[in-house]
C-alpha cells in the first residue's frame, strides 16, 4: 500500500473500527496519552470487530487477546482494544488470526464484546499507534471526526526504515552484565508497563535486553517486551551494557523488583486468571464441555502448573548435551515401562510420548541451542515451546491440542534435569476433584486413581490425550469450563456432573447426597454390565441392537473387543495420514487395516475414508484458504478432489481379508451423485482385483443429507449418523467454540427430528441405521435413539458395557413413546429433563 504522496514514500493506514477519532491526548490513560507506547490516534468504537489498518504480519502479545500488533513496512502498528482490558483475562475477545499470519488491509483481526468492555474496563477507546515513531513520521492525522472501517486514518513516512524490535531466540550475551528482576505488574508486561520501562530508558546511553521464557527482547521496544508473554511474578534477566549502564540499572530497579544475592528468590506468584469478583460462590453452576462422562462428588484440588527451572549452563556444551540425552533416556525408559503393562488408550498415549522424545528434529534443534551457549534445560524448553507454538498456530483444533503433549514431555525432562525421578505424583485427599488450567497426560498418569474422583479443566479440548486417558480410566472429566474454576479454593466441596456438563460449587449437602446415591447405583450397574459385556445387547422385547466401538488406532482394537465390542462402527483413518510428509500408499494402508481386522477377530470393521480438509488440514494436501473451513472442501469432497488418494484407500479396503468383514463409510455426504460415483469406483476396483465389493455406507452429518436420506438410502447399504457434526450444522454452533460448545446438545428436538427422518428412510429400505457420534455414548440419549429407530450404536470403548447394559434394561415400546414426547419439546434442556423424569 506504499505510494508517493506529497514528495514522500508513505504507508496509508485505514480505520480498523467504526467510531469517533480522538487525539492521543484525550485517551484516559497517561501512558497512551503521553505517547510512551507510540504515536498515533485513538478511536472510540461503535463496532466490535477490529480490522487490519494496513498490510502486515501479525505479532500476538503472548497469551493476550486484547491487543494485536502488525509488523508493517513502516514499523510495528499496535492496536489495543480498550484501556486496561488486559484485566478481563481474554474474556469477551476472540482472535480471528494466528501469530505470524500475513494479513491484508481490512482483514478482520479480533472480535470483542463491546458491551463488556464498556461495563468492565475504564474505557473502550482503542489506540492505533506506530510503536517507536520518530518526530514528524506521522502524516495527515485527522481527528474529531466519525469514521467507518476502511476510511483513511493517517499516513506514515517510510523513508527511513525504523529498527525492528529485537525479539529472537535467547543466546548468551558476552558483553552485558546480567541482573535479575521479578515483574510486579498485575498483568505482566502488557502495553502500559512495557511502555513505562521503555520510557524510563529513553535518552540513556545503554543497551538493555530482557530475557525470559527462552526469548530475548529489547527493553526499548514496547512490542518486543509484550511479545515475551511474561506474567506477574515471572523472573526476567536484564543484560545491560554501555556507558550509562548503572543509570539504566537504577531505572529498571524503580519499576521492577530486583532480585539480589541478599534477597532469596520468591516462588512466582500465580497470575490472576480473572478478576476476583468473578470467583465462584456457593451454589454456582459452571458450564463446561463433557470430555468423559460420569458423576463425581468430592473436594477441590487445584493444581498449579509451575514450570520446572531450566538451570544455568555449566560452560561445557558436551556436558550439557550428555545431560540432556541422559534425561531424555530416563523419561523414555520410564514411559516404556508404563506402556509395557498398559493397553488401549493409555498405552497409545505413552507410545506417542516415547515417539516424541525420540524425534530427531527436536534433538537436533536442542543441540544447536546448546552449541550457542544455552543450558540443557533452556535448550530443551526453547525447542519444545517453539514446536508447541507451531502446533497451536495450526487451523486444526485437534492438532493444536497436541501441544499439551509437547509441553508434557518438556516438563518431564526438565524435572529429571533438576534431579527429580521421571515420574513424581501429587498427594491427593480422598475423592479429589482436580482443577487445572490444562492437565498434562503425565500428570494424570502419576495421580493416585484410588483417590481421584474427577477432573475439571479451565481450558483443554474433548479430544486431547488427557481426555482420552480419563475416559479409558473411567474418570468423569469436564473441559473448557473457563478461568473461574481456577478461583475455587482447595477443599471446596464440588459435584462434577459430566452427564449434563456442569460443575456445582459448594452445593447443599442434600444435593451431594442425591448425587452420591446415583453414583452408588451406577457402580452396582457397572459391575453387572461388566459381567455380561460379552453377551449380545437386546431390549426387553428381544430386539437386537448392535453395540460397536469407535477406533482411532490399532492399539485400541483388542481392548475394545475385551470390553464387549461387537465390531467397529467407525475407524477414523486420519491417524494414518497425519504427521508425515506424504500420504500412505495402498500397501501400508492394507497392512494397518488388516491388522485391525485381525484384532477384531472377524467382527465387522467399518472403515471411514479420509475425513480431511476444513478443520482437519493435512500438510501435504494443499487446499485453498477458506473463510469458513467447516463449510468448505472437507470429508468426501476432499477425497473426490484428490481421486488418487481415494483410489488407494478404496483398493486397500477391498483387499482386506476375509472378504465381507470390512465396510466402507463415506464422510460428509450431501448428494446421491457423490455416492454413485464412489459406488462405481468400488465396483471397478473389485472387478479388477477379482474380489467382492464391500458394503458402502454414508455418514449423515448435515441437514441436507438427513433431508435427502430417502434418496441417499437408495444408493447405499447402511447409514451411520455423525451426531457431533449433525448437531453443530443444525444448530449453527461450532462444537469447538469456547462459549457455544457447552450449549451444543445433540438431543435438541431439531437434531432428533433429523435423526428420525434418517432412521425412517433406512427402515423403509431395510438397511441398518446407526449412530457413531457422541450421542451413542450418552446414556441419557440412548433410549431416545432406540425410540427413533436406531439399531446400531458405535461408542467409545469405555462405554461399551454400560450401553449394552442399558439396552437390556429398556423396552423398545417405552423408548418409542419417550421419543415421540421429546420431538414435541422446544429445547435440549427440556428433553433432558424429560429423560430424567422417565428414567
N, C-alpha and C positions, 0 to 999 in steps of 0.2 A: 504493500500500500504506500510505499515511499514515492514521492513525486516532488519535482521542483516547485517551490511556491515562494514568491517574493524574494527570489535570489538564494533560497536556502534549500537543502535537502531536508524534508520533513516527514515525519510519521504522523498521519492524522488519526486521532482517536475518536471513536464514536461512543455515544452514550450507552452504557451497559444496562441501564434501567430507565423506565419512565419515571418522571418526577420533576422536582424543582431543583435547579442547580444553585449551589451556595459556594461562597469562597471558603477556603480552609479556616480562616479566622473565626467563622461562625460555628465551627464544629464544637460541641460541648465536651471537649477533651483537650487538655493543654498540650499533650504530645503531638496529636494530629494538627491542632490549631497552630502550634508553633513551628510546624514544618519539620519536626525532628525525624519523622518517619519518611519524609519525602515531600515533593512539591506537586500540587495538582488542584483538584476541585473536589466537591462533595455533592451528593445527590440525596435529597430527601425523597425516598421512593414511594411510588404508588403501585408498583408491581412487585411480584415475588420471584422472578427469575432473573438471575444475573447472567448477562451475556458477555462474550469476549469483546473488548473495545478495539482490538486490533488482532492481526495475525500474531501467533507466538506459540511457545511451548509451555505447557502447564507445569508449575512448580508448586506442589502442595506442601502445606506447613505441618510436617509431621503427621499427627493424627487429627489435626484440627479440620473442621469442615466449614468454619465461618469466614475463612479468608482464602483467596486464591491469588497467586502471582503468575503473570505471563512474562516469560523471558522473550523479549522482542529485540528487533534490530537496534532499538534506541536505548535498551536497558530493561530493567525489571519494572513492570507495572503492577502495583499492588491494589487489589480490590478487597476491601474489608467490609463485609455486610453488617452494618450496625456498629454501635460503640459498646465496648466491653461485652460483646456477645460470646467471647470465649467462656464466660461464666455459665453459659447454657449447656456446656459439655457436649455440643454437637446435636442436641435435641432440637428438632424442627428444621434441620439442614440436610439436604440431600444432594450429594455431588453428582454431576452428570458427566464428569470427565475423570481421567486417570492421571496419576503423576507421570510426567514425561510425554504426555499426549500432545501432538501438534494440533492446533485448532485454528479456525478461520474467524475473522471478524464477524460478530453477530451470532456465533455459535453459543448455545446455552452452556453455562459452566456450573451453575449452582442454583438450586431451588430452595427457598426458605419460607418459613411460616411467618409472614409479616405481622400478623396479629400477635403472635407470641413474642416477637422482638419488641413490639410497641408496649406490651404489657410488662415484660420482664427485664428488658435491657434499658440503660439510660437513654438511648436514642436509636432510631432506625437509620439515621443519616449514614450514608455509605461513602467513605473516602475513595477516590480514584487517584492514585499517586504514582509519579515516577520516582522510584527509590534512588536516592543519591543524586538528584538533579542538580546541575550546576546553575549558577545565576544566569538568567536570560535564556535558559534552554526551552522553557515552555512558551509557546507562541499562541496568540489569539485566544486566550481563555475567556469564555463567555459565561457570566454568572447572572444570578437573579432572573432566571427565565425558566419556562417549562420546556422539557424535552421528552421525546419519545425514544424508544430503543432504535439506534441507528443514526440519530441526529448527531451532527458534529459537536464535539465536546471541547477539545483543544488539540494543538499540534505540538510536536516535539522536534527540536532541531537535532538532527542526527549527524552533523558534520564532524563532530569529534566523538568517536566511539567511547562510551563510558566503560570503565573497567567492570567486568562481570564479577559478581560476588564470588568469593573464594569458598567453594563447597566441594570437597573432594575426599577421597579415601584418606583416612588419617595415616600419616607417616611421621616418624620422629624428626624433630627439628634440631639440628646441631648447634644453631647459633642462638637459640632462645633459652631463657631461664623459665622453668615451669613453676607455677603456683596453683594450688588447688582452691576451688571455691564451691560453695553449695548455692543452688538457685533458691532464693527466698520467696519469689513471687508466687501468688496463689495458683496461677495457671501456667507457670513456667515462663519460658522466653517467647511470649507471644508479641504482637506488634508493638504495644506501648513500652513494656520494659526493654525489649530489644532496641527500640529507638533511643531510650534513655541511655543504655550502655554505649551505643554508637555516638550519641551526643556528648557523653562525658569524655570521650577520647578525641573529640574533634579538636584540631589545632595542635595536638601533641605530636612530637617527632618520635613516634614509637610504632612498632609493628606488633599487633596483638592478634593471636589466633586462639580460638576456643576449640577444645577437643572434647567430644562426648559421644557415647554410643557408637564408637568406631568411625566417627567422621570429624571433619575439621571445617571451621568457618571463620571468616574474617570478622573480628569484633567491630569493624567499621561498617558492616553490611547488615542492615536490619533483616532483609530477606534471608540471607545466609544463616543468621542466628536462629530465625524462626524455623528454618528447614532442618535444624538439628533435632527438633522434636523433643527437647528436654522438658521435664516437668518439675514441679516444686519438689525440692529435696534432692534432685539429681546432682551428682558430682560432675563438675566441669574442670578441665585443666586449661589454664591460660598460659600460653607460651608468649613471653614478652621480650622484645629486644629493641634496641635503638637508644638514641641519646637521652630521651626523656622517659626511659622505661620505669624509673621509680615513680614518676608522676602518674604514669599510666596504671601502675600497680595500685597507687593510692586511690585513683579514680574508680577502679573496679571494686576496691575494698569498701568504698562508700555505698555501693549498690548491691554487691553480692556478699555472702557470708564467707570470709576467708577461713580456710582450714589450715591450721599451723601445727607444728610438732607438739606444741604445748597443749593444744586442744584436741582431745580424741575425736575421731570422725564419728559422727552420729549416723545411725541407720537412716536410710532415706525415708522421709515421711510419705506415706502413700498418698497419691494425688486424689483430690476430691473429685469423685466421679460425677456428682451432680449437686446442686445446691442442697444444703442440709434441710431446708424447709420442705423439700420433696421426699425426705426419708419416709419409708412406710411406717404406719402406725397400726396398732392392734385393730384387727378387723378388715384390713386392706386385702384386696384380691389383685394380684399382679398377673396379667395375662401373658402367655408365652406360647411358644411353638412346641408341640409334642415331638420329642426325639425318640423316646422309648416309653411305651405305655405302662401304666400301673399306678398304684397309690402308695403313699408313704406318710407316716406321722412320725415326727422327730424333732430334733433341735438343730438350730442353725450352726454350721461350722464354716465360717468364711475362710477361704484360702487366698492369701495374698501372693501374687506372682512375683516374688522378689528375684531378680536376676542374679545368678551367682557372679562373684567378681571374676575378672579376667586375669588378674595378676600382672606383675611387671615383667618385662623381658629380662632375661639373665645375661644378655650380651653375647650369646653364642648361638648362631642360627641353627647349627646342627643339634645342639642340646634341645632347643625349642621344637624342632621337627621331631626328634625322638620322643619328647614328652607328649606331643600331640598324637603321634602314632600309637604310643602305649595306651593313652586314654581311650582312643577310638577302639583299639583292640579289646580293652577291658569292657567297654559298654557293649560292643558287638558280641563278645563272648557271653555276657550276662543275658542278653536278649535271646541268643541261640539256645541257652539252657532253658529259658522260659518257654520258647517255642517248641522245644523237644517234648514237653509234657502237655502241650495245648493243641487243640484242633479248632477248626472252624474260624470264626471271625477273629478271635483272639490271636490265633497263630498267623492269620493273614496280616494283621496289623504289625505283629512282631517281625514277620518276614519282611514287610515293607520298610520297617525302620532299619533292619540289617542291611537291606539293599541300599538305602540312602547313605548309611555310614560307609559303604564300600564304593560310593560314587567317585570315580577317579577325577571328575571335574571339580568336585568340592575339595578333594585333597590337593589338586594342583593349585587352585586359587589360594588355599590356605598357606601352602608352602611359599607361594610368590609373596604373600603378605609378610610372612616370617623373614624372607630374604630382604625385605625393605625395612626390617627392624621391629616388626610387631612381635609381641609375645605369642606363645602358642594359643592362649585363651583369647586374646584380642583378634588374632588372625582367624580363629575358628568362628568367633561371634560375627565378625565383619562379613565373612564368607556366607554364613548361614542366613544372616539378616538380608544380604543382597539377594540371595536366591528366594527367600520368603517374600521380599518386596516384589520381585518379578512375578511370582505366582499370584500375589494379591492383586496385581495390576491387570491380570487376565480377565477378559469378559466372560468368565465361566465360574459361577459361584462354587461349584464342586472342586475345581482345581484351586481356587483361591483358598478353600478350606484346608487344602493340603499344606498350606503354610504352617499350620499348627504342628504338623509332623516335623518340619524342619526346625521350628523353634524348640520342639521337644528334644530332638537329638542334640541340638545346641546345648541345652541346659544339662542334659545327662553327661556329655563330655566335659563341660565346664566344672560340674560337680566333682568328677574324678580328678581333673587337673588340680582342683582345690583340696584334694586329699580325702574326699568322701567316697564311700563304696558306690558301685554302679547304680544300685537301687536303694533308696532310703525312703521309707514310708513316713506318713504323718500319723501321730497318735490321735485316734478318734474316740469320742464318747459313744455310748450305745445309742442306736437309732440316729446316727448322724445324717443330716441332710447338708451336703457340701454345696456351698455357694462360691462361685468364682466368676471372674470375667470370662475366661475361656479355659477350661480344664484340658490338660495335655494327656495323651494316651498313657505315657509312662507314669504320670501322677495317679491316674485311675488304677493302673495295674499294681501300684505299690500300696494302695489303701487297703485296709483290713475289711474285706467284704462282709465279714460276720458282724461288723458294727455299722456298716453303711446301709442307710435306708433309701437314699435317693440323691439326685443331682439336679442343680438348677444353675444355669449359666446366664450371665447378663448378655453375652454375645453368642457366637457359635452358630452352627447350622445342623439341620436334622440329618445330613448325610456325611458329617465329619466322622473321622475314625473313632473319636471318643464316643460319639453317639452309637456307632455300630457296636463298639465294645459294650456299652451299657446295655443295649438290647440283648446281646448274647449272654450277658451276666444276669439278666432278669432284673435290672435296676431301673426303676422309673426315672425318666430324665426330661427336663424342660430346657429349651434353649431360647435365645433372643428375648429374654424376659426384661431387658432394659437395665440401665445403671442403678435403678432403685434397689435391686437385690443386694448390691454391694454396700448399701447403707444399713442392712439388717444386722443388729448386734449379735455377737456369738451367744448361744444359749437360748435365743428366742424360739418359742415353740412354733412349729410350722406344720401345715398339711400340704403336701405336694400332690396335686391331682393331675396326673399325666393321662387321664382319660378325658377330662374337659379342658386341659391346657391352662391351668391356673395354680398359683402359689398363694395359699392363705396364710397371712401373717398373724401370729398370736390369736388364733380363733378360740372361741369359748370351749371350755372343757367338754361340754356336751357334743359339740361338733367333732372334736377329736375322737371322742368315744365312738361316735357313729362310724367314722371312717375306720377306726381300728376294728370294729365289728365286721365291716366289709372286707378288710384285709384278711382277717382270720378265716372268714368264709371262703375267700378266694384261695387261701393256702390249702384248705381242705379240698376244694375243687381241683387245685393244681395237682395234688397228689393223685387224685382219682384219674384226672386226664392223662397224666404221665404214665400211669399203669396200663391204660388202654390206647396209648398213642398209635400203636402199630395196627390197630383194628380200623376197618373202614368207617367212615362217618355217614350215618343215616339218620334222618329225622325220626320222630316218634312213629310216623306212619310208615317208615321204611324207605323213604325216598333217598336215593344215594346222592351225596354231594362230594365231589372230588376236592380234596384239600391238597394243593400243590405248594411248592415253595418258590420264592424269588431268589435267583442266584446271580452273583456278580463275579465269581471266580471258581476255579476247580476245587480249591481248598474248602469251600462251603458245601460241596455236594454230599460227601459221605456223612458229615454231622447232621445234615438235613434229613437224610434217609433214616438215620438212627433216631431222629426226633419224631418220625412218623410221616414224613412227606410221601405222598403217593406219586410224585413226579415233580417236574419243574414246569411251572406255568409261565415263567419269564426268565430267560437267560439274557442278561444285559451284556452284549458283546463288546461294548465300548472298552472294556478292560484290555482287550487285545490290540486296540488301535491307539490308545493314549500313550504319552511319554515315550515316543520313539520317533525316529527320523523318517520312516516310510511305513506304508501300510503293510500288514502281514499278508504273505502270499497264501494261495489256496492250500498248500500242504501244511503250513503252520496252523492255519485255522482248523483244518481237518483234524490234526493231532490233538488240538485242545478240545474240540467238540467231542471227539471220540473218547478222550479220557473222562470227560464229564458224563457221557453216556454210560461208560463202564461203571463209574462211581454210583450212578443211579440204578444200577443192577437191572436194566431192562425197562425201567419206568419211563414214562413219557418225558421227552426233553423238548421244550418249546424254545426255539432259538429266535430271538428278535434280531432282525437285520439292523445294521449300524444306525443308531439314532444320534447323528451328529449334526452340526450346524446350529444356527440360532444361538441359544445359550450354552451350547456344548461344542465350542470350536476345537479343531484339531490342527496342529501347526502345519503339517504337510498337505492339508486340504484347504488351499486358499479359497476363500469365499468373499464376495463383495461386502463392504461395510453396509450395515443395515441400521437405520434409526430405531427400528423395533425388531430385534432379533427373534423374539418369540413368535412374531407373525411373518417371519421371512423364510429363507431357504433352510429347512431343517427336516429331520426324520427321513421319510421315504423320498421327499422332494430332493434332498441332497444326494441320496443314492441314485435316483433317476438322472440327476445331473452329472454323476460320475459313474457311468454304466460299467466301466471296467472293475470298479470296486464291488459293485453289486453282483456282477457275474462271478467273481472269485468267491464271494461269500456264499452264493447260492450253490455253486459247484461243491464247495466244501461240505455244506449241509447235506446235499443229495448223497454224497459218498459215505456218510456215517452209517456204520453197520451196528445192529441189524436194520434192514430196511423197515421203515414204518415207525421206528422209535422216535425220530425227530419230526417236529412240526416247524413250519416257517411262519413267523409273526411279523407283520409289516407295521411300522410305527407311523403315526401322523398321516393317516389316510383320510382324504376328503371326497374323492370322486371314484366311481366304479371303473372308469377308464384306466386309472393308475393300477388298479388290481388286475385288470385284464392283461395289461402289458407284462406284469410280473408273472402271472399265471402262464402266459405263452412262453416266456423265457425259461421258466422252470420246466415246462414240458419239453422244450427243445434240449435243455441240458440233460434231463433224464433219458431222453431218447438217444442222445449222443453217447451217454455212459452206459446205455442198456440197463438202466435201473428204473425203479418205480419213482414217480414224483411224490414228494412228501405232501402232507396236508398243508393247506395255505390258509392263514387266518389274518385278521386285521385287528388293530387296536382302535377302539372308539375313544378318541381323546378330544374331539371338538364337537360343538353343537351341530356343525354341518354333517359329520359322519353319523351322529345319533339320529338326526332328522332324515337322513338318507339310508338308514340301516336296512330297510326293506329291500332297497335296490342293491346295496352292497352285499347283503347276505346271499343274493342270487349268484354271487361270484366266488364265494369262499366256503371253507369247511368248518370254521369255528370263529368265535368272536371273543376278544379279551378287552375289557373296559379299563382304560387307564384313568382311574378316578382322580389322580392328582392334577393332570393337565385338564381333564374334562371340567373339574371344579374351577380352576383358575380362568379358563377361557369362558365358561358360562357366567361366572360372577364378575369377570373383568377385574380380578385381583391377582397380582403377581404373588405366587406362593413363596417367593424369596424376599418379598418386601417387608422390611422390619416392622412397619406399623400395621399393614393389612394382613400379613400372613396369619396372625393369631385368629383373625376373623374368618379366614377361609376354611369352610367346613363342607365336606362332601355330602353331608346329609341335608343340605339345603334342599327344599322342595323342588327348586328349578333343576337341580342336578338329578334328583331322584326321578323326576319325570322323564328326563332324557335316558336314564338307565332303564326305566320301564319300557320306553319305546324300543330300545335296542334289544332288550330281553324278549319282547313280544315278537319282534322281527325274526329273531333266531328261532323261537319256538315254532313259528309258522313254517319255517324252512327245515325244521327238525335238526338244527345244529346247536352245539353246546355253546352257551354264553357264560363267560367267567368275568371276574374282576381281579386285576393284578395290582391295583394301586393301594394306597394306604387304607382305604375303606375295608378291604378284605381282611386286614389285620385288626380292625377296630371292632371289639366285641359288641359295642352298642349298635354298630351299623349292620352286623351280620344278619340279624333277624329281618331287617328291612330289605336287604339284598335278596334273601331267600324268598321273601314275600313278593318281590318284584319279578321273580322268575330266574334269578341267577342260580346256576347249579355247579359252578366251579369257582373256587377261591384259591388264589395264589398269594401266599402270605410270607412274612419274614420267618425264618426258621424257628426263632424263639417263641413264636405264637402258634405253631402247628398244633401242639397237643391241646392248647386252650380252645382254639377254634373248632377242632374236631369234637371236643367235649361239649362245646356249646351247641353244635349242630345236633348232637344226640339228645339234648335236653329240650329241644323246641318242637312244636307242632307246626307243620307247614301251613295248615289252615289258619292257625293263630297268627303266623307271620304274615300271611296274605291280608288278614284283617288289619293288622298293625300298619302294613304298608299303605293300605287304602286310606287310613286315617291320616297318616303322615303326609300324603300327597295333597291333602286339603288344607294343610297348615301354611303359614306365611313366612316362616323363618327357620333357620337351622336350630336356634335355641329352643324354639317350640317343639321341634321334632325330638331333640334330645330329652327334653322334659317328658314328652310322651313315652319315649322308650324307657326312661327311668321308672315312670309310673307303671308301665306294662310289665316290666321285669320284676 
